[in-house]
Amino acid sequence: MRHYEITLIVHPDQSSQVTTMIEKYKEIITASGGNIHREEDWGRKHLAYPINKIYKAHYLMMNIECDQETLDKLNYNFRFNDAVLRNLIISKSEAISSPSIMMVKAEEDKEKVTEKV
């Protein structure tokens, strides 16, 4: 099995359904014997450029280990899900389970806010 990093940009009106979407994708991965090494919800952020007159979107990132058939199923689901505006799948050489830069930055920002209070 190979390791992949998946980043999703979800329509902001569908933010409440993100947990359901993630559970569905996790079930597809684990049903075929794959593993999920890291799962992060980056929240709503401004887009670098508008997509279909949308200026903000909900970002998700997962590091997984799966076979090609499972990856094709995921890609098919991303393509035909209207809530997913963009997706990016990158092949990785090893499993990554440490927090991403986005999550580390968010934690640092939370610490700074609590120190000021």
N, C-alpha and C positions, 0 to 999 in steps of 0.2 A: 504494500500500500504506500501511496505517496502522501506527502504533506502539502497542504494548501492554505492560503490566507484568502478569505473571502470578505470583501467590503461591499455593503449594500447602502444605497441611498433610497430612503422610503419617503413617499409623499407625506407631507406634514399633516394632512387631514386623516391619515391612517395611523398616526402615532399611537393611538389607543390599542390598535390591533397588533403592535409589534411583538408583544410577548407570545401571542398565538402563532404568529408567523414563525418566530424562532423555535417554538416547541415543535411545529410541523417539520421544519428543516432538521432539527436535532433528531427527530424520530426517523426521518429518511436516512440519516447518516448512521445512526446506531443500529438500525434494522439490518443493515448489510455488513455489520461487524466493524464499522468505523469508529473512530474516537474523536472527541472534541477536546482540544487541549486548552483553548482560550475562547471566551465569549465576552464581548464588551459592547455596551450600549453607550454611545457617545452623546446621545441626545440630539436636540434640534440645533442646527448650526446654519449660518448663512452659506449659500452656495457661492462659488467663485463667479459663476455666470448663471443667469436665469435659464431654467429648463421649463418650457411650456408655460411661461409667465409665473413660475414658482420661484421664489427668492430664498426660501428656507426649506430645509429637509431634515429628516431624522436619519442619523448615521448609525450603522451597526458593523461590527467586525468580528469574525470568527477565525480561529486557526483549527483546522481539522486534519484528520488522517483518514483517507478513504480510497476506494478503487475507482477506476475510470467510469464504470457503469453508474455508480452513485453520483459522481461528479456530473455526469450527463443528465441525470434525473434532477439534480439541484439546478443546473443551468436551465433546463426546460421549465422548471417551476418559476425561476426568476424571470424568464422571458415572457411568460404568459400571465404573470401577476401584475395587474394594473397599478398596484401600490408601489412596486419597485421601479423607481425612475432610472437608476443606473446600478450596475453590479460590476465588480472587478474580481477576478479569480487569478491569483498568482501562485505558481508552484514554488515551494520552499524545499530546501535541502534537509531540514530537520524540524522537529516539533518545537514550537515556540509557545511557552506557557507563562512567561513573565509579562507584567503589565506593559502596554504600549506607551509611547510617549504622550499620547492624548490623555490617557488615564493618570499617568504620573503627574502631568501638568495640572489636571483637575484636582488631584489630591493636594498638591502644593498650594493651589489657590484656596482650597477649603481651609488649610492650616493657617494661611495668612489672614483670612477673615476671622477665624476664631481667636487668633492672637490679638487682633485689634479690638475685639469686643471684651 
